[in-house]
Amino acid sequence: MSDIDQNDIPTRNATAYFETRAAADAAVNDLVAAGIPRGQISVAGTGTSGDTRTTDNRSFWEELKDLFLPAEDRYAYAEGLRRGGFVVSVRTEETGYERVLEILDRDGAVDLDKQQANWRGEGWTGYPGEEASASALPPAGNVSDTDLTGAAPSPRVAAGSSGTEEVVPVYEEQLRVGKRDVSHGRVRIRSYVVETPVNEQIRLHSESVQVERKPVDRPVAAGDALFQDRVIEAEERAEEAVVAKDTRVKEELTLRKTAADRTQDISDTVRHTEVEIQDERSGSMGGWATDVSGRIVEHMDVIASDGVKIGTVDQLDGPDKIKLAKSTSPDGQHHYIPLNWVDHVDAHVHLTRASTEARSAW
């Protein structure tokens, strides 16, 4: 999978599995409504359980081969298609990737890990490994000599007037390293209102007016106002509590998403076919010597059969000898190794002779 399109805009692929056609169609419609071009959305599946053909008459293995996915994921999606499900794949720009994931989740994308656990409970054995899964793939047309399905093709034999020709294919595995997006969970912050009873005490002042009437019997004093209208007033007052609320910000929570790139070293092994040609015709090394000499290059280490490095290739000296560099020789001189001492060549030249025997011939 390439994350750069022809316009050098970073893009990513999002792939989701749906159990029904209706859910897959709803997801496609919502994606188009969100501005994703229909040409960047692909759907695999027919909705018929057990059917291994997609809507464009291609096997689901061929359909999934267009998606650069890990082998175990592709195998799981293929099982889902076999059971009648649908796979929706979306190619989108980096800025819209999270939005695409939200739409797929909202429209009912199935958690593939949980679904695989359910299938295993029903007897599905899961991803069998690279070689087994490759050999289990259905044929998709004619298989060529370079078809890496795990089984070696039979040598081709061509009849001719002078005999037969057998072709031995040479294979080499290439390591492809891609990326897939894996969810490690979500963080949500939800705010809601809680009412808490609060008690406060306040001192309040109040005034009261009382009228007291009592009988008296005394002489009128000289200053008394006799027979005049009078009005005496007294006002009662009291304090009462007034409640007011002030809202203040006491704390802030920030949900921040940061992104970082890291480099991860991927270690694996790849296989390739080595061809060793032995011509046992007397007096001639024939094609074997030609094949070996064609793979020996300058500065290769020369390793004896006991694992000891005895020198470095300087050049081929004629059709039957290897000239060793004097810079790696103990005596500072060039030495020669017969070509027929070579056992095989990979990153180094490996001999059939031990180091002591090789050096004694110098």
C-alpha positions, 0 to 999 in steps of 0.5 A: 500500500502506498500512502502517496497518490499521483498528486503527492497528497498523503492518503490512507486506506480504511477497510471495514467488514459489514454483515449485510448489504444494507449496512455496507450500502448505508456506509457507502452513501454516508461516505459519498454524502461526506464528500468522499468520491465514489471512485475512491470507495470499493465494495467486495461481496455478493451477500450469498453465503458460500459464494466465492464470486464478487459482483464483478465476477472476480473471486474474492481472493482476487478482489482482496488482492487489490487491498494491501493488507497483512495476510492474516487480515486478508484471510479473515476478510475472505472468510467473511465474504465466504459467509455472505458479508461485505468489505468496504474499502475507502481511500481518503486523504490523511485529513479526512481519515478519522471522519471516515472511521467514524462513519464506518463505525456509526454504520455498523462496521463489525469488530474483526477481532471479535468476529474472528473469535466467534468464527473460531467458536464455530470451528473456523481454524483461522489464519493457517500461516503464509505457506498453507494459506497460499496453497489453499487459494483457488486458482485464478487462471493459468499459473506461470513459472513465477506464480508464488503459490507455494508449490513448485511447478513441474519443469517444462520439457520441449521436444527437439530434433536433438533431444529435450530441454528442461527448464528449472525456474529460479525463485526469489521472495521479496519482502513487502512491508506495509502499514495498517491502522489499529485502534487502541481504544478511545478517550471520551470526556462527558460533562453533565450537571449535578445539583448539590445541596448547600447550607449557609447561615446568616444573621437577620435583624427584625423590628416589631411594633406592639400596642399596649393599652392600660387603664390609668387615673391621674390628674391632667398635667399642665402641658397636656394637649387636651382634646386634639386629634393625634396620629402616632405611627411606628413602622415594623422592618425586618431583614430577609435573606437574598440568594444570588448565584455567581458562576465561576470556572474552577477547572478546565479539561483539555482533550488533546490528540498528538501524532508522532512518527517512529521508525520500526525495524522489521526483521524477517527471512526471504527465500530464494533458489540457488542453482548449482551446476555440476558438469562431470564430463572429464577434462572440463568444468563446463557450465558449472565453472561459468555459473560460479564465476559469474557470481563472484565479484570483487571484495567478496570474502573467501570462507574455507569449509571450517568457517575461517576467512582466508582472504578477499577476492581481488579478481578472477584470474583466467577461467579457472582461478580466483586471485586473492587481494594481497591487502588481506594476505598475512604475507602481503602477497597475492594468492590463488584459489582453484575455481573447482574448490568453490562449493557455492557462492552467496554473499561470500565465496565458500570453499570445499577445502579447510583453511589449513589445506588451502593455505598449504597450497599457496 
